[in-house]
Amino acid sequence: MGSKLSGKDLIKLGFPQNNVVNIALGQIHRYRKREKKERILVEAKDVLQAPEQYIGDGIWGKIAEALIKPIEIRLQQLNNQRAPFSIFGENEIDEQAKRQLYDALKLPIAIQGALMPDAHSGYGLPIGGVLATDNTVIPYGVGVDIGCRMSLYIYDLPASYFNGKTFQLTNILKDNTKFGMNEVHKQKSEHAILDRYEFQDIPLLKNLKDKAYKQLGTSGGGNHFVEFGIVKIDTESETLNIPKGEYIAVLAHSGSRGLGANIAKHYTYLATKQCPLPRHVQHLAWLDLDTHDGQEYWLAMNLAGDYAKACHDDIHRRIAKALGKQPLAKIENHHNFAWKEIIAGKECIVHRKGATPAQRGVLGIIPGSMTTEGYIIEGKGNSLSLDSASHGAGRLMSRAACKNSITKSQMFKEIENKGVELIGGSVDESPMAYKDIKKVIALQSELVHVLGTFTPKIVRMDK
């Protein structure tokens, strides 16, 4: 069996007695341990003789890279000076979140950074943190829930449609949405995303395809939701192209489910091994995009982002079918992702961890809590924020603090007072856990135009 293959076997083939042997054993044990030793040695010999032919290969590419140009592993030192940065709504942001941004700005790869007014501390980059880096990607700068996104579907139905239909609309959410670790749809959907070549070519993703198929069209736990509500368009825009007025709408918030979480875990581990950093910033370990693992993460990250969109598309398809209506307009955006963008004339990798893209003319949706308005926005393209805006109201209290200080009866009283119907939900998502969304929006007036609002009426979350 492949698992019985040793370093001595590879050295006998002619492998150099350095870290390439460890890399080869790691890849073989992870992806080929059920195969015969003899077959693996034949392939290993081919790689040794012509490594350039295996660059990019899912299993042998990393070994070929180590044979041609080994990655230099050395402790990375932080710069003494921070890269340029801007903070929006500084007085509303906790000191730990600011310190996390300051640490990230001292990375030798950092080009520019920003902090949004909903920011709070997280792992690696703070939530609400934006960081541009030089040809490198930080898995924890993207986040665990890769491609977590908002999607708003607006229907040509008046706000009065809610009158007398709360029961019917509540059942539509109950019947057509699934949440958390265990709920899946009985009637699975087929989607082109599952035919993507990355699921075949990248061994990690190949092993995750079944999970992705089962979870397609479902939402995560925590702060993920699907809501019926009322959209009010206050400002006409050529980009949105909807007349002023009030409309029924469906807003969803979720990401790439188990697929994204496993990608984040795997490549964060690889980054920490290849990019040792001082202990207090170890979550900011990066992958060079000129390496096998960097390229592979980039492909996997983009697949996870597209998968998150596919999940949203399926959620809305099911609800639209139950409503018997097609949407008038769609607004959607990622807020846990990395993009290749031009910053000060140079192509950089822009990480937005809990931040909304806000390039000039780009539409987005920034939600509040389950009882407060969300905002439909159009970006102004402010370079100081790296063309970004907040992704929500931002947490005022940690989940643990919520559980220690808010009771379920207090939460439900607040929800009832606001006339909201809640299905599921937990105290750590209580409206009292979040900052004042109106203040957060006001603090980024130089980043976005507000076109309208979304007011939740029926909210479905994990139990």
C-alpha positions in Angstrom: 0.0 0.0 0.0 1.1 3.6 -0.6 1.0 4.3 3.1 3.9 1.9 3.6 6.2 3.8 1.2 9.1 5.3 3.0 11.6 8.1 2.4 14.3 5.5 1.8 12.3 4.2 -1.2 12.2 7.7 -2.7 15.9 8.3 -2.0 16.7 5.0 -3.8 14.9 6.4 -6.8 17.2 9.4 -6.8 15.1 12.0 -4.8 17.4 14.5 -3.2 17.8 14.1 0.6 16.0 17.3 1.6 12.5 18.5 2.3 11.2 17.3 -1.1 11.1 13.8 0.4 8.8 15.0 3.2 6.6 16.8 0.7 6.3 13.7 -1.4 5.5 11.5 1.5 2.9 14.0 2.7 1.1 14.2 -0.7 1.2 10.4 -1.2 -0.1 9.7 2.3 -2.9 12.2 1.9 -4.1 11.3 -1.5 -2.6 7.9 -2.7 -2.3 5.8 0.5 -4.8 3.1 -0.7 -2.8 2.4 -3.9 0.0 -0.1 -4.5 3.5 1.0 -3.6 5.0 -0.2 -6.9 2.6 1.9 -8.9 3.3 5.0 -6.9 7.1 4.5 -7.3 6.7 4.2 -11.1 4.9 7.6 -11.1 7.4 9.1 -8.7 10.2 8.2 -11.0 8.5 9.8 -13.9 8.1 13.0 -11.8 11.8 12.9 -10.8 12.9 12.6 -14.4 10.7 15.3 -15.9 9.2 17.5 -13.1 8.4 20.3 -15.4 5.7 18.1 -17.0 3.9 17.8 -13.7 3.6 21.5 -12.7 0.0 22.1 -11.8 -0.9 18.4 -11.3 -3.2 18.0 -8.3 -1.0 15.4 -6.5 2.5 15.6 -8.2 2.6 19.3 -8.9 3.7 20.2 -5.4 6.5 17.6 -5.5 7.5 18.8 -9.0 7.7 22.3 -7.7 9.9 21.2 -4.8 12.3 19.4 -7.3 12.6 22.5 -9.6 12.5 25.4 -7.1 11.9 24.5 -3.5 10.0 27.0 -1.4 12.2 28.8 1.1 10.8 28.4 4.6 12.0 31.1 7.0 10.5 33.0 9.9 8.9 36.1 8.5 9.6 39.4 10.3 7.1 42.2 10.6 8.0 45.6 9.3 8.5 48.4 11.8 6.2 50.7 9.8 2.6 50.1 8.8 1.4 50.2 5.3 -1.0 53.2 4.5 -4.5 52.7 5.9 -7.8 54.4 6.7 -10.4 53.8 9.4 -14.0 54.7 9.0 -16.0 55.2 12.2 -13.0 54.8 14.4 -14.9 55.6 17.6 -17.3 52.8 17.0 -14.6 50.1 16.6 -13.1 48.1 19.5 -9.3 48.4 20.1 -8.6 44.7 19.5 -10.0 45.0 15.9 -7.8 48.0 15.3 -4.7 46.2 16.7 -5.4 43.3 14.3 -5.4 45.7 11.4 -2.2 47.4 12.6 -0.5 44.0 12.8 -1.6 43.1 9.3 -0.3 46.4 8.0 3.2 45.4 9.2 3.3 42.2 7.1 6.1 42.5 4.5 3.4 41.8 1.8 1.0 44.5 2.9 0.3 47.3 0.4 -2.7 49.2 1.9 -5.5 48.6 4.4 -8.8 49.9 5.7 -11.3 49.2 8.4 -15.1 49.6 8.0 -17.4 51.1 10.7 -19.0 47.7 11.5 -15.5 46.2 12.3 -14.9 43.9 15.3 -12.1 41.4 16.1 -11.8 38.0 14.4 -9.1 35.6 13.5 -6.3 36.9 11.3 -7.9 40.0 9.8 -10.6 41.6 11.8 -14.2 41.3 10.6 -14.7 44.5 8.5 -11.0 44.5 7.6 -9.7 45.1 4.0 -6.1 44.4 3.1 -4.3 44.7 -0.2 -1.2 42.4 -0.5 1.5 41.9 -3.1 0.9 38.6 -5.1 -0.1 36.7 -2.0 -3.3 35.5 -0.5 -4.0 35.1 3.2 -6.6 32.3 3.8 -7.7 33.8 7.1 -7.8 37.2 5.4 -10.6 35.7 3.3 -12.2 33.9 6.2 -13.6 30.5 7.0 -16.9 31.0 5.2 -15.4 31.7 1.8 -17.8 33.6 -0.5 -20.2 34.4 2.3 -22.6 36.8 0.5 -25.9 38.7 0.5 -28.5 38.3 -2.2 -31.7 40.4 -2.5 -34.5 39.5 -5.0 -37.1 42.2 -5.4 -40.5 41.3 -6.7 -43.1 43.4 -8.5 -45.5 42.9 -5.6 -46.7 45.8 -3.4 -46.0 46.0 0.3 -49.7 45.4 0.9 -49.2 41.9 -0.4 -48.2 41.0 3.2 -51.7 41.7 4.4 -53.3 38.4 5.4 -50.5 36.4 3.9 -48.1 36.1 6.8 -49.0 32.4 7.4 -48.6 31.5 3.7 -45.2 33.3 3.4 -44.0 31.8 6.7 -44.7 28.3 5.3 -42.9 29.1 2.1 -39.8 29.8 4.2 -40.3 26.7 6.3 -40.8 24.5 3.3 -38.1 25.9 1.0 -35.1 26.7 3.2 -32.7 24.5 5.2 -30.3 25.6 7.8 -27.3 24.3 9.9 -25.2 21.2 9.9 -27.8 18.6 9.3 -30.8 19.9 7.3 -30.7 19.2 3.5 -33.3 19.2 0.8 -35.0 15.9 0.1 -35.3 16.9 -3.6 -31.7 17.7 -4.6 -30.9 20.2 -7.3 -28.5 19.6 -10.2 -26.3 22.6 -10.9 -23.4 23.2 -13.4 -21.1 24.2 -10.5 -20.8 20.5 -9.6 -19.4 19.8 -13.1 -16.5 22.2 -12.6 -13.0 20.8 -13.4 -11.7 21.9 -10.0 -13.7 19.1 -8.4 -11.9 16.6 -10.6 -8.4 18.1 -10.7 -7.8 19.2 -7.1 -7.8 16.1 -4.8 -9.1 18.0 -1.7 -12.1 19.2 -3.7 -12.7 15.8 -5.2 -13.3 14.5 -1.7 -15.7 17.4 -0.9 -17.9 17.1 -3.9 -20.5 14.8 -2.3 -20.9 17.2 0.6 -21.2 20.1 -1.8 -24.0 18.3 -3.7 -25.9 17.4 -0.5 -25.6 21.0 0.9 -26.5 22.8 -2.3 -29.3 25.3 -1.7 -28.9 25.3 2.1 -27.8 28.0 4.6 -25.4 27.9 7.5 -26.0 28.5 11.2 -25.1 31.5 13.2 -26.0 34.8 11.6 -27.2 33.3 8.3 -30.8 33.9 7.3 -33.5 34.0 4.6 -36.1 36.8 5.1 -39.2 38.1 3.5 -39.4 41.9 3.8 -40.3 45.2 2.2 -37.9 47.1 0.0 -38.4 50.8 -0.3 -36.7 52.5 -3.2 -36.0 56.2 -2.3 -33.6 57.1 -5.1 -33.8 56.2 -8.7 -30.5 54.9 -10.2 -29.6 53.8 -13.7 -27.7 51.0 -12.2 -30.7 49.6 -10.3 -33.3 50.8 -12.7 -36.4 50.4 -10.5 -39.0 53.1 -10.0 -39.4 54.6 -6.5 -41.9 52.7 -4.4 -42.3 49.7 -2.1 -41.9 46.1 -3.1 -41.9 42.6 -1.6 -38.4 41.2 -1.5 -36.4 38.2 -0.2 -33.0 38.7 1.4 -30.6 35.8 2.0 -27.3 35.6 3.8 -25.1 32.5 3.6 -21.8 31.2 2.2 -20.0 28.1 0.9 -21.0 25.7 3.6 -18.8 22.7 4.4 -16.9 23.1 1.1 -15.6 26.6 2.0 -14.8 25.6 5.6 -12.7 22.6 4.6 -10.9 24.7 2.0 -10.1 27.3 4.6 -8.9 24.8 7.1 -6.6 22.9 4.7 -4.9 25.9 3.1 -4.6 27.8 6.4 -2.6 24.8 7.7 -0.4 24.8 4.6 0.1 28.6 4.9 1.2 28.3 8.5 3.7 25.6 7.6 5.2 27.6 4.6 5.1 31.0 6.2 6.1 31.0 9.9 5.2 34.2 11.6 5.5 35.6 15.1 2.9 33.9 17.4 0.5 36.8 17.7 0.1 37.1 14.0 0.3 33.4 12.9 -3.3 33.6 11.6 -2.1 36.0 8.9 0.1 33.4 7.2 0.0 33.7 3.5 0.4 31.7 0.3 2.5 33.0 -2.6 0.5 33.0 -5.8 3.5 31.9 -7.7 3.5 28.6 -5.8 1.6 25.4 -6.3 -0.4 25.8 -3.1 -1.1 29.4 -3.8 -2.5 28.7 -7.2 -4.5 25.8 -5.9 -6.0 27.9 -3.1 -6.9 30.6 -5.6 -8.8 28.1 -7.8 -10.4 26.5 -4.7 -11.4 29.9 -3.3 -13.0 31.0 -6.5 -14.9 27.7 -6.8 -16.2 28.1 -3.2 -17.3 31.6 -4.1 -19.2 30.4 -7.2 -20.7 27.5 -5.1 -22.0 30.1 -2.6 -23.7 31.9 -5.4 -25.1 28.6 -6.7 -26.6 28.0 -3.2 -28.2 31.4 -3.2 -29.5 30.9 -6.7 -31.1 27.7 -5.6 -32.6 29.2 -2.4 -34.2 32.0 -4.5 -35.3 29.6 -7.3 -37.3 27.5 -4.8 -38.9 30.6 -3.2 -39.7 32.2 -6.5 -41.4 28.9 -7.6 -43.5 28.8 -4.4 -44.5 32.5 -4.9 -45.3 31.9 -8.5 -43.4 35.0 -9.5 -40.1 36.0 -11.2 -38.0 38.7 -9.6 -38.0 42.2 -10.9 -34.3 42.8 -9.9 -31.4 41.0 -8.1 -28.7 42.6 -6.0 -25.9 40.4 -4.7 -22.3 40.6 -3.4 -19.7 38.5 -1.6 -18.1 39.8 1.6 -15.6 37.1 2.5 -13.3 36.9 -0.6 -10.2 38.1 -2.3 -10.0 39.8 -5.7 -7.2 40.8 -8.1 -7.6 44.6 -8.3 -5.4 47.6 -9.3 -4.3 49.6 -6.3 -2.2 52.7 -7.1 -1.3 51.4 -10.5 -0.3 47.9 -9.3 -2.2 44.7 -9.4 -2.8 43.5 -5.8 -4.8 40.9 -4.0 -7.6 42.7 -2.1 -9.0 40.7 0.8 -12.4 41.8 2.1 -13.2 39.9 5.3 -16.7 41.0 6.2 -16.6 44.0 3.8 -18.7 44.8 0.8 -17.2 45.7 -2.6 -18.1 49.3 -3.3 -16.5 50.3 -6.6 -18.2 53.2 -8.4 -21.6 52.1 -9.6 -21.5 48.7 -8.0 -24.7 47.7 -6.1 -24.7 45.9 -2.8 -26.9 45.2 0.2 -25.8 46.0 3.8 -28.2 44.4 6.4 -28.9 45.5 9.9 -30.3 43.0 12.4 -33.5 40.9 12.2 -35.5 43.9 13.4 -33.7 46.8 11.7 -33.5 48.1 8.2 -30.9 46.9 5.7 -29.6 49.3 3.1 -29.4 49.0 -0.7 -26.3 50.8 -1.7 -24.3 51.9 -4.8 -20.6 52.2 -4.4 -18.7 55.5 -4.8 -15.4 53.9 -5.6 -13.4 55.5 -2.7 -9.7 54.5 -3.0 -9.1 55.2 0.8 -11.4 52.3 1.6 -10.0 50.2 -1.2 -13.4 50.5 -2.9 -15.1 48.8 0.1 -18.0 49.4 2.6 -19.3 47.6 5.7 -21.0 44.2 5.3 -23.6 44.8 8.1 -24.2 46.6 11.3 -21.4 44.7 13.1 -21.5 43.0 16.4 -21.7 45.1 19.6 -21.6 42.0 21.8 -19.8 38.7 21.4 -21.8 35.5 21.1 -20.7 34.5 24.6 -21.7 37.8 26.0 -25.1 37.5 24.5 -25.7 34.1 26.0 -24.7 35.5 29.5 -26.7 38.7 29.4 -29.8 38.3 27.1 -32.7 35.9 27.7 -34.8 34.4 25.0 -37.9 36.1 26.4 -36.1 39.5 26.1 -35.1 38.7 22.5 -38.6 37.6 21.5 -40.2 40.7 23.2 -38.0 43.0 21.1 -38.8 41.0 18.0 -42.5 41.1 18.7 -42.4 44.8 19.4 -41.0 45.4 15.9 -43.7 43.3 14.3 -41.3 40.6 13.0 -42.1 36.9 12.7 -39.1 34.7 13.6 -38.6 31.1 12.7 -35.6 29.6 14.6 -32.9 32.0 15.8 -30.9 32.0 19.0 -30.0 34.7 21.6 -26.5 35.3 20.1 -28.3 36.7 17.1 -30.5 39.0 19.2 -31.1 42.5 17.8 -29.4 43.8 20.9 -26.2 42.1 19.9 -25.6 44.5 17.0 -24.5 48.1 16.5 -26.9 50.8 15.3 -27.1 50.3 11.6 -28.2 53.8 10.9 -25.1 55.2 12.6 -22.9 52.6 10.7 -24.4 53.7 7.4 -23.9 57.4 8.2 -20.2 56.8 9.0 -19.6 55.6 5.4 -21.4 58.3 3.5 -18.2 59.0 1.5 -18.1 55.3 0.5 -21.7 54.6 -0.7 -24.9 56.2 -2.0 -28.1 54.8 -0.3 -30.7 53.9 -2.9 -33.3 52.3 -0.6 -34.0 50.1 2.4 -35.0 46.5 3.2 -37.2 46.0 6.3 -37.4 42.4 7.5 -40.9 41.0 8.2 -40.5 37.2 8.4 -37.1 35.9 9.3 -35.9 32.3 9.1 -32.6 31.2 10.8 -31.0 28.1 12.2 -32.5 26.8 15.5 
